[in-house]
């Protein structure tokens, strides 16, 4: 096959994919009908059914190993298809089979768990996030075999499909640590992100990390009269507000001492890659449903969300929140704070720094408690890694276009794979911003889904050569 | 009677009160059984029944005029008992006949609307706030007549008993304005406050005013992902917190420009009167159920709550407040702010200053709306007014003790009487801090209630002479 001209390989591959497209969509729709909502206990059995369905489908695809991996929460699926080439690199694909909650009355045009195709788009909860993007790997590996004439992949292919990603992956790291030997890989391909747009295919090269905490503040033992006592005792809502206000300086830089320690400055090359994207700030603001930009001085909007750490208040509350007024000093207030982290920031160090900073700012007469949730580390693909070049080449062949680079401002469990397995993480996603992740009318563009299939049809051969 | 020695007058008065005490308490208990809760529409008929009951009782007491004054809300009661002395000053007594909500299950030892006497205390909702303190005027005026041998009071006595005080007196000012001619008085006696303690009888000489607003802040059109957009768009919860934090400087002084304009400095005499009180900060903190003091630099705790203006956040909310975390930038946030005002501060000017200050602090991309509720003006009794000296003398005779001075940190409709009628407002209350206003097991000390009766028995003659 190595002497076949590339145009012939691509034609053959595309024919193969086209002829299997209908069956692939039927299978995917069957999976999408299973409401595997990990956040809702009433769907626990559905999440398991989803895992069982996937195991059966992976075996049918040809994976000699496909099994359930139980966790204290929802089950994951692991599959493995060794290469008969003893020098083949090991590649681990990551995705998840659980989905966000969805109900018709949230504003869906059709039942979120009854997939329908309209205008070349497949609408269903999980169509893009993440069942569609997991599932393109099944047809992808078959297309790879068809195109290469192989009986097994050119790489030793492993698949880990988590069942709790939409619930914050509470047992994922422990699972990866326990199964580190079986998960060992030379590269990790995460298929749970997106592209810039249908017109501008991109590879994501990093996600931010995340540290989160709740701060509870307690003043008077009960709400007290603001006339009788106001002006003479500390108000915990005021203390909470002062914490939030003090988080940033006038340049919108985070003031917590040590927060930026270890953060590598953006290189000129990185800034250039970001600046090359056809960024339309007005359009971005519409997507953000926001009416203005505000962020750290000296950085562009994309740099702020992709490459700079942040502090945000996700929720705050204290005192009377009903209609009208109530002249009280509230007895308590609460904050939910989160910190997006970038390369070089260690979540443990950040949590200590934030905790100390809060402790130092609480006046006498107010008690407080800061509770951190499990953190997620930032995850970056080295821009010069040969596996990244393989992904870019494979995408370039599938899309017939120059592939550009993005990052994700969000956070995901990919970093645990990078950490525990010591392997570079690459992102291969074909979802576009309009796909409506976590929103009503989630969909996937079927043509792009097929480009995902096609990319993996080329990727395994390329990676096998690049990582040899 | 003018030649009778004071000790004989007092003995006679006390005999009279003692002999009518049981009937007085029976009558008051009958009134307290009517659950005149103005805040609860299901008690509208009870509020009207309470007004009707009072009208009948005032006629029985001897008031030739006693009538219902309807408002768009709950009815008030007006009564009038002219003096046959053509030069007699006109005195208007203010109180209210509505009560706070109360339910046995809130923690009452007995039914809040079934008065019981335990250990010399009468327990019932409204016993102190304010039915008991209104009602002592009925026996008081009879004792005054008995002591002086008069057929009608030495002052032209008017009584205005509101029915919506516990609901914020929404129609009170309009009522006073409409009836200003009939309410015209040389002095107003407000019986709806308290004393320092049973051991330290005091006269209140002022209440703070109140301006209140709600600030709504809108950022993104819906909650948006803090990973995808965090760090690049304004967060309305952060804006809300920054407003609250910016309200005070490091000395806990309010930073709104013009806020202190017109505020008269506390005089040495006023500070001395406050410092003379047996103030125990530890005990005060227990009453405040607070664990520390914090307030404007340069002032004592009592000065802070009685004589200095404040800014407080009574409630705030925005974003996710449920269990765990949610990585969003909230679409909106809300603040409830209130400002206690002192003499010299004009609520209209304060509202403009606060509104402008807020407007100037909202970043681009955040919309906001500030809504002010009806304000209450501060109310101060001139310390050198002859009527105040009369009240102090009458109380001194009833209590056989030196009478000291307090203020109230809270706010009430008394200021409307001062404003509209142009008369000085004096406070005559015998309630003590342990009476549990607005709380379970509200009570009044029966001996102090009788001191209230006795005070008014002396007061009308004294005022008639002082204001002639």
Contacts between the chains, C-beta under 8 A, distances in Angstrom:
chain1	res1	chain2	res2	distance
A	207	B	227	7.9
A	208	B	227	6.3
A	210	B	227	7.3
A	210	B	327	6.8
A	212	B	325	4.5
A	212	B	327	7.2
A	214	B	325	6.9
A	219	B	290	6.5
A	219	B	291	7.4
A	220	B	288	6.3
A	220	B	289	4.6
A	220	B	290	4.6
A	220	B	291	7.8
A	221	B	289	4.0
A	221	B	290	7.8
A	222	B	289	5.6
A	224	B	288	5.8
A	224	B	289	5.9
A	224	B	290	7.0
A	225	B	409	7.9
A	225	B	410	6.5
A	226	B	310	7.8
A	226	B	312	4.9
A	226	B	314	6.1
A	226	B	338	6.0
A	226	B	340	7.2
A	227	B	207	8.0
A	227	B	208	6.4
A	227	B	210	7.3
A	227	B	305	7.9
A	227	B	340	6.3
A	227	B	408	7.1
A	227	B	409	4.7
A	227	B	410	2.9
A	227	B	411	5.7
A	228	B	288	7.6
A	228	B	305	6.6
A	228	B	408	7.7
A	228	B	409	5.0
A	228	B	410	5.8
A	229	B	288	4.7
A	229	B	290	6.9
A	229	B	305	6.2
A	229	B	409	7.0
A	230	B	305	6.8
A	230	B	310	4.9
A	230	B	312	4.8
A	230	B	338	7.7
A	230	B	340	5.7
A	230	B	409	6.5
A	231	B	295	5.0
A	231	B	296	6.6
A	231	B	304	4.4
A	231	B	305	5.7
A	231	B	308	5.9
A	231	B	309	7.8
A	231	B	310	3.6
A	231	B	312	7.4
A	231	B	340	6.7
A	231	B	409	7.5
A	232	B	288	7.7
A	232	B	293	5.7
A	232	B	294	7.3
A	232	B	295	4.5
A	232	B	301	4.7
A	232	B	304	4.2
A	232	B	305	4.9
A	233	B	285	7.6
A	233	B	288	5.6
A	233	B	290	4.1
A	233	B	292	6.8
A	233	B	293	6.0
A	233	B	294	6.1
A	233	B	295	7.6
A	234	B	290	7.5
A	234	B	292	5.9
A	234	B	294	4.2
A	235	B	312	5.9
A	235	B	313	6.3
A	237	B	244	7.1
A	237	B	313	4.6
A	237	B	314	7.9
A	237	B	315	7.2
A	237	B	316	5.3
A	238	B	244	5.9
A	238	B	245	7.6
A	238	B	247	7.8
A	238	B	248	7.6
A	238	B	312	7.5
A	238	B	313	5.6
A	240	B	241	7.3
A	240	B	316	7.6
A	241	B	240	7.3
A	241	B	241	4.0
A	241	B	242	7.7
A	241	B	243	7.8
A	241	B	244	3.4
A	241	B	245	5.0
A	241	B	313	6.6
A	241	B	316	6.7
A	242	B	241	7.7
A	242	B	244	7.4
A	242	B	245	4.4
A	243	B	241	7.8
A	244	B	237	7.2
A	244	B	238	5.9
A	244	B	241	3.4
A	244	B	242	7.4
A	244	B	245	7.4
A	245	B	238	7.6
A	245	B	241	5.0
A	245	B	242	4.4
A	245	B	244	7.4
A	245	B	245	3.4
A	245	B	246	7.1
A	246	B	245	7.1
A	247	B	238	7.8
A	248	B	238	7.6
A	285	B	233	7.6
A	288	B	220	6.3
A	288	B	224	5.8
A	288	B	228	7.6
A	288	B	229	4.7
A	288	B	232	7.7
A	288	B	233	5.6
A	289	B	220	4.6
A	289	B	221	4.0
A	289	B	222	5.7
A	289	B	224	5.9
A	289	B	331	7.8
A	290	B	219	6.5
A	290	B	220	4.6
A	290	B	221	7.8
A	290	B	224	7.0
A	290	B	229	6.9
A	290	B	233	4.0
A	290	B	234	7.6
A	290	B	365	6.1
A	291	B	219	7.4
A	291	B	220	7.8
A	291	B	364	7.7
A	291	B	365	4.5
A	291	B	366	7.4
A	291	B	367	7.2
A	292	B	233	6.8
A	292	B	234	6.0
A	292	B	363	6.9
A	292	B	364	4.2
A	292	B	365	2.0
A	292	B	366	7.2
A	293	B	232	5.7
A	293	B	233	6.0
A	293	B	365	6.8
A	294	B	232	7.3
A	294	B	233	6.2
A	294	B	234	4.2
A	294	B	363	5.7
A	294	B	364	7.5
A	294	B	365	6.2
A	295	B	231	5.1
A	295	B	232	4.5
A	295	B	233	7.6
A	296	B	231	6.6
A	301	B	232	4.7
A	304	B	231	4.4
A	304	B	232	4.2
A	305	B	227	7.9
A	305	B	228	6.6
A	305	B	229	6.2
A	305	B	230	6.8
A	305	B	231	5.7
A	305	B	232	4.9
A	308	B	231	5.9
A	309	B	231	7.8
A	310	B	226	7.8
A	310	B	230	4.9
A	310	B	231	3.5
A	312	B	226	4.9
A	312	B	230	4.8
A	312	B	231	7.5
A	312	B	235	5.9
A	312	B	238	7.5
A	312	B	327	8.0
A	312	B	329	6.2
A	313	B	235	6.3
A	313	B	237	4.6
A	313	B	238	5.6
A	313	B	241	6.6
A	313	B	318	7.6
A	313	B	319	6.8
A	313	B	330	8.0
A	314	B	226	6.1
A	314	B	237	7.9
A	314	B	319	5.3
A	314	B	320	5.6
A	314	B	325	6.5
A	314	B	326	5.8
A	314	B	327	6.0
A	314	B	328	5.4
A	314	B	329	7.5
A	314	B	330	7.0
A	315	B	237	7.2
A	315	B	318	6.7
A	315	B	319	3.5
A	315	B	320	3.8
A	315	B	321	5.0
A	315	B	326	6.8
A	315	B	328	7.8
A	315	B	330	6.7
A	316	B	237	5.3
A	316	B	240	7.6
A	316	B	241	6.7
A	316	B	316	6.2
A	316	B	317	6.9
A	316	B	318	5.5
A	316	B	319	6.4
A	316	B	321	7.6
A	316	B	333	7.3
A	317	B	316	6.8
A	317	B	317	4.6
A	317	B	318	7.6
A	317	B	321	4.3
A	318	B	313	7.6
A	318	B	315	6.8
A	318	B	316	5.5
A	318	B	317	7.6
A	319	B	313	6.8
A	319	B	314	5.3
A	319	B	315	3.5
A	319	B	316	6.5
A	319	B	336	6.8
A	320	B	314	5.6
A	320	B	315	3.8
A	320	B	336	5.9
A	321	B	315	5.1
A	321	B	316	7.6
A	321	B	317	4.3
A	321	B	334	6.8
A	321	B	336	7.7
A	324	B	373	7.1
A	325	B	212	4.5
A	325	B	214	7.0
A	325	B	314	6.5
A	325	B	336	5.5
A	325	B	338	6.6
A	325	B	373	5.4
A	326	B	314	5.8
A	326	B	315	6.8
A	326	B	336	7.1
A	327	B	210	6.9
A	327	B	212	7.2
A	327	B	314	6.0
A	327	B	338	5.5
A	327	B	410	7.9
A	327	B	411	7.9
A	328	B	314	5.4
A	328	B	315	7.8
A	329	B	312	6.3
A	329	B	314	7.5
A	330	B	313	8.0
A	330	B	314	7.1
A	330	B	315	6.7
A	331	B	289	7.8
A	333	B	316	7.3
A	334	B	321	6.7
A	336	B	319	6.9
A	336	B	320	5.9
A	336	B	321	7.7
A	336	B	325	5.5
A	336	B	326	7.1
A	338	B	226	6.0
A	338	B	230	7.7
A	338	B	325	6.6
A	338	B	327	5.4
A	340	B	226	7.2
A	340	B	227	6.3
A	340	B	230	5.7
A	340	B	231	6.6
A	363	B	292	6.9
A	363	B	294	5.8
A	364	B	291	7.8
A	364	B	292	4.2
A	364	B	294	7.5
A	365	B	290	6.1
A	365	B	291	4.5
A	365	B	292	2.0
A	365	B	293	6.9
A	365	B	294	6.2
A	366	B	291	7.5
A	366	B	292	7.2
A	367	B	291	7.3
A	373	B	324	7.1
A	373	B	325	5.5
A	408	B	227	7.1
A	408	B	228	7.6
A	409	B	225	7.9
A	409	B	227	4.7
A	409	B	228	5.0
A	409	B	229	6.9
A	409	B	230	6.5
A	409	B	231	7.4
A	410	B	225	6.4
A	410	B	227	2.8
A	410	B	228	5.7
A	410	B	327	7.9
A	411	B	227	5.6
A	411	B	327	7.8
A	438	B	225	7.6
